[in-house]
Amino acid sequence: MRKYISLPFLFLLIISFCLTAYAQQNLTSPRPSQAASVTQRIGLTDITIKYHRPGVNNREIWGKLVPYNQVWRAGANENTTITFTDPVKLEGKDLPAGTYGLHMIPTENEWTIIFSKNNWSWGSFFYDEKEDALRVTVKPEPVENEEWLSYSFADPSKNSVKAIMKWEKLAIGFNIGLDVNKIVVDNYKKQLKSIPGFSWQGWNQAANYAMQNDVYIDEAIEWSDRSIQLNRNFTNLWTKAGLMEKKGFKDISEKLRTEAMMIATEADINNLGYQYLFAKDYDKAIETFKKNVNDYPESWNVYDSLGEGYAAKGEKKLAKEYYTKAFEMVRDETNKTRITNILKGLESEE
């Protein structure tokens, strides 16, 4: 004879199982050491540190709570991690792009910073030296009291930045260096194998970057030629002229610049003038803006730019003259208001 479980009994059995399962789950609650992260971009490279922030709480930290000569998690809770989106140099030593577990070995005089290939473990409890990607050694520095452990970045430059951990009255920093030019050019090469490679602008941008930073000049000449083949214009001819000048071919450079000037538009000359202006070569900027005034006397913008050139050089009388001419010709109210404010500023400086 078969025995059947009644539906009410089966329902109670299921409910009992579910309640037991739910009772075993922990609810998410605030942690005493709260999560934090900090990111710094250098060039195209993002550097991100994720960590948890323990407090001092009137405890003796170094040598006590954090023992000397033992691996420490450099924060609280899970692994402190550091991510580099491109290869870097840490205290002069190479480290590939990636995410690393960040650990430290403190001593009274010198600290070891460890970058572990294991970035997923809980703190340093499962640390294994065999998983090290890199170790560097640094000196701790005294600072004002920092109640909550923090990470920050200091002294950013074109090719470097310093990562600093502060807690209690100590700061631990390590230098991060990058070959920004190589990273940028490698990134350009990758992009030029996609949609940007079908237009002249992408090839010229890569060539111009190399020219401005005096790197990869031979390759840049090839990129410039690709740009010119796609669309011969003032911008890419001017770029190639600069590259040929860097290679010492001044005659070729002058011919290219002459050709570029012959086909230049008002906008081309205006942009060139501003390049000189931003480089603080005021005389060349003014000379370039004057060419536009002669070639395009019906354009209010050429007088506006020449006025800006004279203002930057400190020749306020001439700046007022050309700004006034631009004001008399311009029609839209936004630029009228802008030029009016500039003229008022020039008058107040006299």
ABEGO torsion letter per residue (X at the ends): XBBBBBAAAAAAAAAAAAAAAAAABBBBBBBABBBBBBBBBBEABBBBBBBBBBBAGGBBABGBABBBGBBBAGEBEBBBBBBBABBBBBGGBBBBBEBBBBBBBBBAABBBBBBBABAABBEAAABBAAABABBBBBBBBBBBBBABBBBBBBGBBAABBBBBBBBEABBBBBBBBBBAAAAAAAAAAAAAABAAAABAAAAAAAAAAAAAAGBGAAAAAAAAAAAAAABBBAAAAAAAAAAAAAAGBAAAAAAAAAAAAAABBAAAAAAAAAAAAAAGBAAAAAAAAAAAAAABAABAAAAAAAAAAAAAAGBAAAAAAAAAAAAAABABAAAAAAAAAAAAAAAAAX
